[in-house]
């Protein structure tokens, strides 16, 4: 059974829940079993936000992710809180623009992406989350144009369809970083 447990975490307003929903919808469009469980502090913007996603070939028994295969940390408090929980051999993706320290563990694969800096430099300041998603999907060997397009079509509302191209740009920036 192939199953991947993801944990996305950062400040509210960084697109944590959107990134998790994108991965969940991408999995659904690829006929996977999926769970998506958001969690956030009392204020959505500025408070902490995290999101657990499980993508599996088999039905998902519980949406709780205690020991993720993949951690996406978009701020230092998230890395501090969840670094120890990642399974040995797992992956940690950090926004190195906002996280200055290095991961202390040596039994995980770590990627430092200057996502917030890249997003600002490329005129897409609100899409650092998707830059990290592009890098993550590439490193996991799951970066397919069709899967990404299908996932984005599900997660981006018709009202925000103008954001489709910018999200693709962000994903490509991440994949090529």
C-alpha positions in Angstrom: 0.0 0.0 0.0 1.4 3.4 -1.0 0.5 6.1 1.4 2.1 9.5 2.1 1.3 11.6 5.1 1.9 15.3 4.8 2.0 18.1 7.4 1.9 21.7 6.2 2.5 24.4 8.8 3.0 28.2 9.0 1.4 31.5 9.9 -2.2 32.1 9.0 -2.3 33.9 5.6 0.6 32.0 4.1 -1.7 29.7 2.2 -1.1 26.6 4.3 -4.7 25.3 4.0 -4.7 26.1 0.3 -1.5 24.2 -0.2 -2.9 21.2 1.6 -6.2 21.4 -0.2 -4.3 21.5 -3.5 -2.4 18.3 -2.7 -5.6 16.6 -1.5 -7.5 17.6 -4.7 -4.5 16.5 -6.9 -4.7 13.1 -5.2 -8.4 12.9 -5.7 -8.1 13.6 -9.4 -5.5 10.8 -9.6 -8.0 8.3 -8.0 -6.3 8.2 -4.6 -7.9 8.0 -1.2 -7.5 11.3 0.6 -8.0 13.0 3.9 -7.6 16.8 4.6 -7.7 18.1 8.1 -7.1 21.8 8.7 -6.2 23.3 12.1 -5.6 26.9 13.0 -5.3 29.2 15.9 -7.9 31.7 17.1 -7.1 34.2 14.3 -6.8 32.9 10.8 -4.4 35.6 9.6 -1.3 35.9 11.7 -2.1 32.9 14.0 -0.7 29.5 13.4 -2.1 27.3 10.8 -1.5 23.7 10.0 -3.0 21.1 7.7 -2.7 17.3 7.7 -3.1 15.5 4.4 -3.0 11.8 3.7 -2.9 10.5 0.1 -3.2 6.7 -0.2 -4.0 3.8 -2.5 -6.1 2.4 0.3 -8.9 3.9 2.4 -7.6 6.3 5.0 -8.5 5.1 8.5 -7.7 8.3 10.4 -7.0 11.8 9.2 -4.6 12.4 12.1 -0.9 12.8 11.0 1.4 12.4 14.0 4.5 11.3 12.2 4.5 12.8 8.7 6.5 11.5 5.8 6.6 15.1 4.6 6.8 18.3 6.6 6.4 21.7 4.9 7.4 24.4 7.4 6.9 28.0 6.2 8.0 29.6 9.4 10.4 29.0 12.3 7.8 28.1 15.0 6.5 25.4 12.7 9.9 23.9 12.1 10.6 24.1 15.9 7.4 22.3 16.7 7.2 19.6 14.1 10.8 18.7 13.1 11.1 15.9 15.6 7.9 14.3 14.4 9.0 13.5 10.8 9.5 9.8 10.1 13.2 8.8 9.7 13.9 8.9 5.9 11.1 11.6 5.5 11.3 15.0 3.9 11.4 18.5 5.3 10.8 21.5 3.1 11.6 24.9 4.6 11.1 28.5 3.4 14.7 29.6 3.9 13.7 33.2 3.5 11.9 33.1 6.8 13.7 30.2 8.6 17.3 31.0 9.2 18.3 27.9 11.2 19.2 24.5 9.7 17.3 21.3 10.4 19.1 19.5 13.3 18.2 16.0 12.2 20.4 13.9 10.0 18.0 11.1 9.2 15.7 13.1 6.9 16.1 14.8 3.5 15.9 18.6 3.8 15.3 21.2 1.2 15.7 24.9 1.8 13.7 27.0 -0.7 13.9 30.8 -0.5 10.2 30.8 -1.4 9.1 34.2 0.1 12.1 35.9 -1.6 11.5 34.2 -4.9 7.8 35.0 -4.8 8.6 38.7 -4.1 11.2 38.9 -6.8 8.8 37.4 -9.4 5.8 39.6 -8.6 3.8 36.9 -7.0 4.3 37.7 -3.3 1.3 35.7 -2.1 2.4 32.4 -3.7 5.4 31.4 -1.7 3.4 28.4 -0.6 3.0 27.2 -4.2 6.7 27.6 -4.9 7.4 25.2 -2.0 4.7 22.9 -3.5 6.5 22.8 -6.8 9.8 21.9 -5.2 8.1 19.3 -3.0 6.3 17.6 -5.9 9.5 17.5 -8.0 11.5 16.0 -5.2 8.8 13.4 -4.4 8.7 12.4 -8.1 5.1 13.5 -8.4 5.4 16.6 -10.6 3.1 16.0 -13.6 1.5 18.8 -15.6 -1.8 16.9 -15.8 -2.0 16.2 -12.1 -1.1 19.8 -11.2 -3.6 21.2 -13.7 -6.4 19.0 -12.4 -5.6 19.8 -8.8 -5.5 23.6 -9.5 -8.8 23.5 -11.3 -10.4 21.9 -8.3 -8.9 24.3 -5.7 -9.0 27.6 -7.5 -12.6 28.9 -7.7 -14.1 30.2 -10.9 -14.1 33.6 -9.3 -10.3 33.5 -9.0 -9.6 31.7 -12.4 -7.2 34.6 -13.2 -4.8 33.1 -10.6 -4.4 29.8 -12.5 -1.4 31.0 -14.6 0.3 32.6 -11.6 0.0 29.4 -9.6 1.5 27.5 -12.5 4.4 30.0 -12.6 4.9 29.6 -8.8 4.9 25.8 -9.1 7.5 25.9 -11.9 9.7 28.3 -10.0 9.8 25.9 -7.1 10.3 22.8 -9.3 13.3 24.6 -11.0 14.8 26.0 -7.8 
